[in-house]
Amino acid sequence: MKLNKQEFKVLVMLYAANIDGNIQSEEVKVMLEKTDFDTVNKVEKLFDKMNDAQVLSCILENKADYAATEADREEIIQDIISVIMADEKLAVMEELLVKAMRRVLA
């Protein structure tokens, strides 16, 4: 599934936010600081219909377009960190996710 850059970033952030099993309002607020409500809403509806494998497949399918450079990848990683730090706690699982997403986006 082809996404635009903002949709791609939101999908990655939703994936990160959902790593602990639920997406918190603070995490959505961070996403809304980075893009508009319509994009978050659209991608959230799509995300809700996908399992982890489908989300990762979609990320891999779109990464060449939106994570092509080290700067692009670092921006996305910083977005992930912003989302998972929204609750001001960094769980071990979230730390592992950041490391895994660095590999996925490479």
Backbone bond lengths (Angstrom), bond angles and torsions (degrees), N, CA, C in turn:
res aa  C-N    CA-C-N  psi(-1)  N-CA   C-N-CA  omega(-1)  CA-C   N-CA-C  phi
1 M - - - 1.448 - - 1.525 109.28 -
2 K 1.292 115.79 125.09 1.459 121.65 -178.23 1.533 110.05 -82.03
3 L 1.322 116.00 131.61 1.464 122.76 178.03 1.519 109.24 -119.74
4 N 1.342 116.39 157.17 1.460 118.27 169.13 1.532 107.78 -86.08
5 K 1.315 116.91 175.53 1.467 120.35 -173.66 1.522 112.40 -60.36
6 Q 1.326 117.44 -44.56 1.465 120.09 -179.53 1.527 111.39 -65.46
7 E 1.318 116.76 -40.39 1.465 120.43 178.35 1.530 110.54 -63.99
8 F 1.318 116.64 -40.77 1.458 121.26 177.68 1.524 110.90 -59.72
9 K 1.332 116.10 -48.25 1.464 120.09 -179.72 1.522 111.23 -61.56
10 V 1.322 117.08 -41.67 1.465 120.56 179.46 1.525 110.31 -65.41
11 L 1.322 117.67 -41.10 1.459 120.36 178.81 1.526 110.60 -60.38
12 V 1.311 117.35 -44.71 1.464 121.40 178.69 1.533 110.03 -63.55
13 M 1.318 117.03 -42.65 1.467 119.99 179.61 1.530 111.54 -66.32
14 L 1.326 117.62 -39.04 1.467 120.59 176.56 1.523 110.73 -63.35
15 Y 1.312 116.05 -41.64 1.464 120.34 178.13 1.530 109.93 -59.58
16 A 1.316 116.40 -44.15 1.465 120.88 178.84 1.529 110.92 -66.10
17 A 1.316 116.84 -43.69 1.463 120.93 -178.44 1.521 111.33 -63.71
18 N 1.302 116.79 -30.82 1.468 121.74 -175.30 1.532 113.02 -88.38
19 I 1.328 117.91 0.55 1.462 120.94 -175.21 1.518 112.03 -59.38
20 D 1.327 117.88 -28.72 1.464 120.85 179.22 1.533 112.15 -94.71
21 G 1.318 116.25 9.64 1.451 120.20 173.94 1.512 116.47 100.24
22 N 1.317 117.55 -13.90 1.464 119.77 175.80 1.518 110.72 -152.49
23 I 1.307 114.49 152.15 1.462 121.16 -178.41 1.519 108.05 -100.01
24 Q 1.330 115.60 121.95 1.463 122.24 -177.57 1.525 111.03 -85.24
25 S 1.322 115.93 154.14 1.468 120.28 178.83 1.526 111.45 -61.07
26 E 1.333 117.13 -33.21 1.476 120.17 178.49 1.524 110.62 -63.99
27 E 1.325 115.46 -36.13 1.469 119.90 -179.98 1.529 110.95 -69.49
28 V 1.326 116.57 -39.65 1.468 120.54 176.78 1.527 109.55 -64.72
29 K 1.313 116.67 -38.55 1.472 120.42 179.00 1.533 110.72 -59.46
30 V 1.323 116.68 -41.22 1.473 120.64 177.50 1.524 110.11 -62.01
31 M 1.327 116.61 -43.05 1.474 120.13 178.82 1.525 110.53 -61.49
32 L 1.319 116.50 -40.49 1.468 120.52 -178.97 1.528 111.84 -68.69
33 E 1.322 117.28 -22.10 1.474 120.78 174.57 1.528 110.70 -73.15
34 K 1.333 116.59 -21.46 1.462 121.41 -175.47 1.524 113.52 -101.68
35 T 1.335 116.76 -16.77 1.460 121.14 179.37 1.525 108.75 -157.45
36 D 1.307 116.30 -177.54 1.468 119.96 -174.66 1.532 112.54 -90.55
37 F 1.322 115.11 163.99 1.469 122.45 -178.25 1.521 111.82 -58.63
38 D 1.324 117.73 -44.03 1.465 120.79 -176.65 1.529 111.65 -60.21
39 T 1.327 116.59 -40.58 1.463 120.22 179.52 1.525 110.29 -66.68
40 V 1.329 117.08 -46.49 1.465 120.66 178.58 1.523 110.06 -60.11
41 N 1.308 116.82 -46.12 1.466 121.74 -178.87 1.531 111.05 -61.24
42 K 1.327 116.57 -46.67 1.466 121.87 -179.27 1.528 111.16 -60.83
43 V 1.324 116.14 -47.86 1.453 120.20 -176.84 1.532 110.85 -71.75
44 E 1.321 117.13 -33.85 1.462 120.01 177.97 1.534 110.89 -63.55
45 K 1.319 117.05 -39.88 1.470 120.71 176.51 1.530 110.75 -62.70
46 L 1.323 116.26 -42.80 1.454 121.43 177.09 1.529 110.42 -63.76
47 F 1.318 116.28 -46.49 1.467 123.07 -178.69 1.532 110.86 -58.33
48 D 1.317 116.12 -41.25 1.466 120.89 -178.60 1.521 112.98 -62.98
49 K 1.318 117.10 -22.53 1.474 121.72 -179.68 1.523 112.46 -91.22
50 M 1.339 116.98 -5.44 1.460 121.09 -173.79 1.530 111.20 -108.00
51 N 1.332 115.55 149.96 1.460 119.10 170.42 1.540 107.72 -94.71
52 D 1.327 116.25 176.53 1.469 120.02 -176.85 1.524 112.31 -57.16
53 A 1.320 116.81 -43.07 1.468 120.23 -178.73 1.528 111.03 -62.36
54 Q 1.325 117.20 -39.66 1.464 120.98 179.59 1.530 110.79 -68.67
55 V 1.327 116.92 -38.33 1.471 120.19 178.19 1.524 109.18 -64.10
56 L 1.329 116.90 -48.03 1.466 120.02 179.87 1.523 111.52 -62.42
57 S 1.312 117.06 -39.24 1.460 120.92 177.39 1.530 110.57 -61.45
58 C 1.317 116.48 -42.49 1.467 120.95 178.97 1.530 110.82 -65.65
59 I 1.325 116.91 -39.84 1.464 120.86 177.08 1.528 109.52 -62.27
60 L 1.323 117.02 -46.99 1.468 120.78 179.80 1.526 111.82 -62.78
61 E 1.331 116.16 -38.04 1.470 121.00 -179.73 1.525 112.00 -64.87
62 N 1.327 117.20 -32.50 1.466 121.47 -174.88 1.527 114.54 -101.69
63 K 1.328 117.36 -9.17 1.467 118.85 -172.89 1.525 113.46 -64.35
64 A 1.318 118.19 -31.22 1.470 119.87 179.82 1.528 111.34 -62.09
65 D 1.331 116.19 -30.73 1.459 120.07 -179.76 1.530 113.13 -82.29
66 Y 1.343 117.13 -33.32 1.467 119.49 -169.92 1.526 114.84 -121.95
67 A 1.329 117.44 -2.04 1.464 121.01 176.86 1.524 109.42 -134.76
68 A 1.313 114.99 40.76 1.462 121.06 -173.97 1.527 113.22 -77.23
69 T 1.313 116.44 -32.11 1.470 119.47 -177.34 1.519 110.22 -110.75
70 E 1.310 115.24 162.64 1.468 120.44 177.22 1.526 110.18 -59.69
71 A 1.328 117.35 -37.84 1.469 120.97 179.04 1.530 110.99 -64.75
72 D 1.329 116.71 -42.30 1.473 120.42 176.69 1.522 110.89 -60.20
73 R 1.327 115.38 -46.91 1.463 119.99 -178.24 1.521 111.22 -63.55
74 E 1.311 116.17 -41.48 1.468 119.57 -179.21 1.528 110.96 -66.54
75 E 1.324 117.10 -37.03 1.468 120.52 176.93 1.529 110.38 -62.13
76 I 1.322 116.59 -42.57 1.462 120.60 179.37 1.525 110.16 -66.54
77 I 1.318 117.60 -42.48 1.472 120.97 178.26 1.534 109.70 -61.40
78 Q 1.319 117.51 -41.19 1.468 120.02 178.11 1.527 110.81 -64.42
79 D 1.330 117.17 -36.76 1.468 120.40 175.11 1.525 110.64 -62.69
80 I 1.329 116.82 -42.32 1.464 121.24 177.79 1.524 110.02 -60.54
81 I 1.316 116.24 -47.19 1.469 120.67 -179.65 1.524 110.43 -61.79
82 S 1.322 117.25 -41.20 1.471 120.54 177.81 1.521 111.52 -58.72
83 V 1.317 116.20 -42.74 1.468 120.57 -178.92 1.522 110.69 -67.64
84 I 1.321 117.25 -47.73 1.468 118.09 -176.17 1.524 112.72 -73.35
85 M 1.321 117.47 -18.97 1.467 120.44 176.44 1.532 111.96 -90.87
86 A 1.320 117.39 1.88 1.466 120.86 -178.52 1.520 111.84 -58.98
87 D 1.334 116.49 -32.44 1.469 119.86 178.58 1.526 111.87 -91.78
88 E 1.322 116.58 7.84 1.464 125.31 176.17 1.528 112.83 62.79
89 K 1.326 116.50 23.25 1.462 122.18 175.62 1.523 108.00 -133.07
90 L 1.311 116.07 141.11 1.462 120.48 177.19 1.520 108.11 -119.85
91 A 1.314 115.82 103.44 1.462 121.28 179.53 1.525 109.56 -78.26
92 V 1.317 115.98 158.18 1.464 121.51 178.99 1.525 110.05 -56.52
93 M 1.323 116.29 -42.09 1.463 120.91 -179.63 1.535 110.46 -60.18
94 E 1.320 116.68 -37.53 1.468 120.64 179.69 1.524 110.90 -69.87
95 E 1.328 116.87 -38.40 1.467 120.22 176.34 1.530 110.18 -61.65
96 L 1.325 115.79 -42.94 1.462 120.30 178.86 1.526 111.09 -64.58
97 L 1.325 116.48 -36.50 1.460 120.25 178.13 1.525 110.85 -61.83
98 V 1.314 117.63 -43.98 1.465 120.83 179.69 1.529 109.55 -59.34
99 K 1.330 117.03 -45.55 1.469 120.58 178.48 1.530 111.08 -61.96
100 A 1.327 116.00 -43.36 1.468 119.92 -179.59 1.528 111.25 -65.34
101 M 1.339 117.12 -40.52 1.473 120.03 -179.41 1.518 110.74 -67.94
102 R 1.324 118.03 -31.37 1.472 119.45 174.50 1.535 109.59 -60.15
103 R 1.328 116.64 -41.44 1.468 120.47 179.27 1.534 110.86 -70.26
104 V 1.314 117.05 -42.97 1.468 121.14 -179.62 1.524 110.94 -60.26
105 L 1.312 116.65 -42.20 1.473 120.76 -176.38 1.522 113.52 -80.45
106 A 1.323 117.76 -14.77 1.469 121.19 -176.95 1.523 111.80 -67.52
